[in-house]
């Protein structure tokens, strides 16, 4: 198994020197990542004190739309499970894709940018909501799973073909892909971050997109319990319109208005 992984990594690097550089950055950031300003216990205490349960909040905003989002979630979950169980390896899970469906349907954004596609749960949710809305474009940044053979063909494997016309996928990693995406859009309505969980990775992403967001943009960070980046960012920048929600056993951070 280990030998197979090494062969796949070698194939992956040979395909593109840029990927080798991105892989190097990922490894370096994991080893030399910026330390959290809060200890793990302190961060979780702050999250617990500031977090609300997300579902009641969404029901209050639009209960009918949340029911629609949950139905999409249940239908797609079963469809995705049938497809993924046929693969000889495991891909990333679904994350908070019913929430993304709800937000896109509710806010009707013209430009959404996401990082971290994997098999495509969140991508499918965003694109399906856009299709129903009748408008919107999705720009996605991802990096292939270099330990498997031909990893590119598995990125977004769950996304329906008829939805892809509104989707632009970049697979060179955030460090290369996010600047490219920013060069192609004049603004970002919703930014959903679910890729590199390192402190520096999150810092880089926010800095890169900053010129394309405004007071009306919604920024969503998954897994903010991994380190204190979200806590530090809202405090350092005196951001008051942020929210922390507990959702599907994880903490999600929001900057902007939900609806």
Secondary structure, 3 states (H helix, E strand, C coil): CHHHHHHHHHHHHHHCHHHHHHHHHHHHHHHCCCCCCCCHHHHHHHHHHHEEEHHHHHHHHHHHHHHHHHHHHHHHHHHHHHHHCCCCCCCCCCCCHHHHHHHHHHHCCCEEEEECCCCCHHHHHHHHHHHHHCCCEEEEECECCCCCCCHHHHCCCCCCHHHHHHEEEECECHHHHHHHHHHHCCCCCEEEECCCCCHHHHHHHHHHHHHHCCCCCEEEECCCCCCCHHHHHHHHCCCCCEEEEEECCEEEEEECCCC
